[in-house]
């Protein structure tokens, strides 16, 4: 009997030692979308990148002079960015430099942050720091990007 009581206390102690906040909430889900975007960007996978956007997303790419609002235009932008034929995966690396998230509801999260792309050209390492803001929304059971704005990080004055 003492062994069962001890075993019961031991199991209870183990469960209490590990908090149950490991369940993802809207903030973590939105961050996961941005992380997936960075991985898909690194892989030069335009189709996967575009699949992360809502069909009616508002999109400002880094080098875009105009806002686009269709999946076809977003796809065209990334095909151009990735090159024709597309660059080999891993030639450019996309890395988060930190983000902040503001949860507006259980289905809408604003994410702002910084990231950079890194590549080698002519044996020289290059990088471009960027600023990003996006609105991530839950549609059905998927978290998708509904608004995206990206711009170069300004040089210090």
N, C-alpha and C positions, 0 to 999 in steps of 0.2 A: 504494500500500500504506500509506504514512504517513497518508493521508487517512482510510482505513478504521480504522486504529488510533486516530487522534485522535477520529473520530466515535464509536467504541466507548467510549472513555474519557469523552467528553462525555455520552453517553447514560447511562452508569453514574453519573457525577457528578450528573446531574439526578435520577435515581431515589434516590440516597442523600441528596440535599438535602431530600427530602420524606419524612418518616417514615411508616411504614405503620400507625401507630396510629389512623388515621382510621376504621378499622372500629369500628362501635358495639359495645359490650359491654352487659351487663345494666344497669349504672348509666345509661348513655346512653339505652338503650331505655326505662327507667322514667321518666327525665326527659322524654323525648319524649311519654310518655303524659300527664304532668302538664301539659306545654305545650299538648298537644291539648285537654285538659280546659279550660284557660283560654281558648283560642280558641273552643271550642264554647260556653262560658259567655258570652263576649262576644257571640257570634252569637245567643244565646238559642235554641239548638237543643237542645231537651230530648231529642229522639229520638237525636241523635248523642251527647249526654252519656251517656244511659243505655246506649248500645251499647258504651261503654268499660268497663262493669262486668261482672264474672262474674255468671251467673244466681243464684248463692248468696252474693253480696256482703253484707257487714255494713256498714251505712251510717248515720252520724250526721250529718245536715245541721245547719247553723249554728243554725237555730231549732227543731229537732226535739226534742220532749220524750222520744221513745222511739226505740229502735233499730229500723230496718227491714231486712228480709232478702229482699225480692222486687223484681224489676225493675219491677213495677207500682207499688209504693210509692215507689221511687226516681223513677220517671217522674212520679208525682203530685206529689212534692215539687218537682221542677224546673218543672213546669207552673205550680204556685202561685208559685214564686219569680220566674219569667219573666213572670207575669201572664196574665190572660185578657181579651182576646186577648193573645197573647205580645207583649212589648215589641219595638219595632223593633230590628234588629241594630245594635250600636254605641252604643246609648243608655247602656248600662253597659259600662265597660271593666274587664276583669280582668287584673291584672298581677302577675307573680311578684316578690317582694321577696327571693328567695333560698331555696334548698333545700339539704339535705344528704341523702345517700343511703347506706344501709348494704346492701351486697350480701351476702345470706345464701347464695345459690347461683346457679347459671346460670339459674334460673327464678323466683327470689323476691328482691325488693328492697324495703326499707323506705325511704320518702321522708318527711321532715319538713321543714317550712318555713313561710314566710310569704307571703301574697299580699294584694292589696287590690282592692276594687271601687271604681270611681269613677263618679259620675253628676252630672248637673246637675238641679236642681229649683228652679223659680221664679228662674232666672237665677243661682243660687248653686251653686258647685262643692262637692260632698260626696265623702267617701271613708270606707271602712270597712276598716281593717286586720284581717286574719284569720290564724289559725294553722291549719295543716293537717297531718295525718299520713295516709299511705296505704300499703297493701301492694299492690305491683304484681306480678302473677304471669304467667308465660308458660304459656298453654294452647294447645296445638297450635303454630301459628305466630304467634299474636297475644299481645301483652302487654295485660293487662286489670287493672282495679282490683278487688281482692278485699276490701279493707277501706278505709273512708274515714271520717275524723273531722275535722270543721271546727268552729272556735269563734272568737268574737271575741277580738281581741288585748286583754288587760286594760290598763286605763289605769294609768299609773304612780301609785304612792301618794305 
